């Protein structure tokens, strides 16, 4: 039976209040709290303040990473949450970020990463479907 090793959630948040995503201090607090809420294991983090607007940040996790890049002048934040192990942790981190930023619209993609333990027949079927 196949299983996945990781869950990767990508989200574009539109209509975010510029005040919530303009300052690096707010971005730092957002990501650090998301790590705690989701019970993830922080290894390190790095944040950067853009001029005149916006910030970016990444938290390196034992489970993988969380990152954000913001355009407050457009009300836009792009979020990346990638974890291995318990997929509910990725969902909890993303849910916290979205609920905190309160966007008007969220475009989200969820990808299972690192599929292992498949039967050979399943790999052949996937290859046929992808080449069609």
C-alpha positions in Angstrom: 0.0 0.0 0.0 1.3 3.5 -0.9 1.8 6.3 1.6 3.0 9.8 1.4 5.8 11.2 3.4 4.8 14.8 3.3 1.9 17.3 2.9 2.6 20.6 1.0 0.0 23.3 1.3 0.3 26.4 -0.9 -2.0 29.3 -0.4 -2.5 32.8 -2.0 -4.4 35.1 0.4 -6.1 38.0 -1.3 -7.8 41.0 0.4 -5.6 40.9 3.5 -5.5 44.2 5.5 -2.2 45.8 4.7 -1.5 46.5 8.4 -1.4 42.8 9.1 1.3 42.0 6.6 3.5 45.1 6.2 5.8 44.8 9.2 8.4 42.1 9.7 7.6 42.0 13.4 4.0 41.0 12.6 5.1 38.3 10.1 7.6 36.9 12.7 4.9 36.7 15.3 2.5 35.1 12.8 4.8 32.3 11.8 6.3 31.6 15.2 2.8 31.3 16.7 1.7 29.0 13.8 4.6 26.7 14.6 3.5 26.5 18.3 -0.2 26.1 17.5 0.6 23.2 15.1 3.1 21.6 17.6 5.9 21.7 15.0 9.6 21.6 15.8 11.5 24.8 14.9 15.1 24.6 13.9 15.7 28.2 12.8 14.1 31.1 11.2 14.9 34.2 9.1 12.8 37.3 8.3 13.4 40.3 6.1 11.7 43.7 5.9 11.2 45.1 2.4 11.2 48.9 1.8 8.8 50.6 1.4 6.4 47.8 2.1 6.2 44.1 2.8 8.1 41.3 4.5 9.2 37.8 4.0 10.0 35.0 6.4 10.8 31.3 6.6 10.9 28.9 9.5 13.0 25.8 9.0 11.3 22.9 10.8 12.4 19.4 11.7 9.3 18.5 9.7 10.3 20.8 6.7 9.3 24.5 6.5 6.7 27.3 6.6 7.2 30.5 4.5 5.4 33.7 3.7 5.9 36.6 1.2 3.8 39.7 1.4 2.6 42.5 -0.8 0.6 44.8 1.5 0.1 47.3 -1.3 -1.9 44.6 -3.1 -3.4 43.0 0.0 -1.6 39.7 -0.9 0.3 37.1 1.1 1.6 33.9 -0.3 2.0 31.0 2.2 3.9 27.7 1.9 3.4 25.0 4.6 5.3 21.8 4.1 5.5 19.1 6.7 6.3 15.4 6.9 4.7 13.1 9.5 1.3 14.0 10.8 -0.6 15.9 8.1 -2.9 17.5 10.6 0.0 19.7 11.7 0.3 21.3 8.3 -3.5 21.9 8.2 -3.4 23.4 11.8 -0.5 25.8 10.9 -2.2 27.0 7.7 -5.6 27.3 9.4 -4.0 29.5 12.1 -2.3 31.7 9.5 -5.5 32.1 7.4 -7.7 32.8 10.4 -5.3 35.4 11.7 -4.9 37.3 8.4 -8.6 37.1 7.6 -8.3 37.3 3.8 -11.3 38.0 1.6 -10.3 35.1 -0.7 -8.0 32.1 -0.4 -6.6 30.1 -3.4 -5.2 26.9 -2.0 -3.5 23.8 -3.4 -2.7 20.7 -1.4 0.0 18.3 -2.6 1.0 14.9 -1.2 4.7 14.6 -1.5 7.0 11.6 -1.5 4.7 8.7 -2.4 6.4 5.5 -1.3 5.5 1.8 -1.1 3.5 1.7 -4.3 3.1 -1.5 -6.2 4.8 -1.6 -9.5 1.4 -1.8 -11.3 0.4 1.5 -9.8 3.6 3.2 -11.0 3.0 1.9 -14.5 -0.6 3.1 -14.5 0.5 6.6 -13.2 3.1 6.7 -16.0 0.5 5.9 -18.6 -2.0 8.5 -17.2 0.7 11.3 -17.1 1.8 10.6 -20.7 -1.7 10.8 -22.1 
